[in-house]
Amino acid sequence: MALVLHAGSGNKNAAKALIAAEYVGVEIKLTPNFVMGVSNKTPEFLKMNPLGKIPVLETPEGPIFESNAIARYVTKLKDGNSLYGSSLIDYAHIEQWMDFSATEIDAGIARWLYPRAGFGGVYLPPAEENAIAALKRSLGALNTHLASNTYLVGDSVTLADIIMTCNLYMGFRMILTKTFTSEFPHVERYFWTMVNQPNVAKILGEVKQADSIPPPPSTKKPAQPKEPAKPKAKEEPKKEVKEPAKPKEEAADEEEAPKPKPKNPLDLLPPSKMILDEWKRLYSNTKTNFREVAIKGFWDMYDPEGYSLWFCNYKYNDENTVSFVTLNKVSGFLQRMDLARKYAFGKMLVIGQEGPFKVKGLWLFRGQEIPQFVIDECYDMELYDWKKVDLSDEDQKERVNQMIEDHEPFEGEPLLDAKCFK
């Protein structure tokens, strides 16, 4: 019995097995006229995979589903090929990168692409920000590895490269624009090297990179169909009555003058001796002797009448069990605080060597209270407990110093990361 792969043409998960088959010299036939949503709902198909998902490989020993399992099976059909390396450590590293590809790259692309493309999930901007940050972190790790390696394992193509390329394929085609991938030059080089390998190109064909990100789905309700207009009864023509022309002054009054944009209440506060941009420049430009230069400069500039300092502590630190999820959570918060950039400076510390991680922050705000427009517009604010810094307390003042300079250890624990809003 020949091997039969049930999937539609162009499916990136089916391509994994088809490319592996080209490398090892195994013949696989694609089911002709496969129609997604029809062929995979038949009783015969559901006997092979009760979930109705593709691809499924029919073999003499029985069916196999899950694309990576199928690719592994195909690779091991013939001895002596190099797709699984030449040693036990090669095998382990190949499996390692296959897992990384599935859990970090494939899942990361899907979390960004699917809600936009309408493949599943609800499009939510904060969730998208977190998805993009997580994907960038994963691609960054891959980019670092590929900086000194042509392929993922060893000096030739392995199954790990086939799986990785197929998972990147959908992203490059549909959402990973050149502007985005240019941050990861070694990943770019690797991907184009792989898709131009003869055995890969035979299955994937010509690959074109996305030139734009798909727009998010429209939230507008479809317009209701209009009722057919009823024929109007014939009316006798009315005699035209000319109205007297309005005086020019009256006509001018009818056009409303554009209303001035309301000022932010913080712009109406009395002038402060502290120039926030000067502090931000001092913070950014101080590379050595930070305490003697930047911290001293901060207190020299600080205006307790025009500004206030606040500590914040995340309310749900017990949920911060995964490092990159916690870091993405903080990054998203800082992005959403952009509306306050003119009036604030902040430091956010992620504390601990392993989860659950603690998230604590220090914020400098214009005025004596946290600005109301920040509380109203940035939903993250309610996820933190806020406490105004008492500058008469030397311990609190020293805590401010340590948070500004990313002092480590902080309160007896190492820092996982420190982020600055400026």
Disulfide bonds with the S-S distance in Angstrom:
none
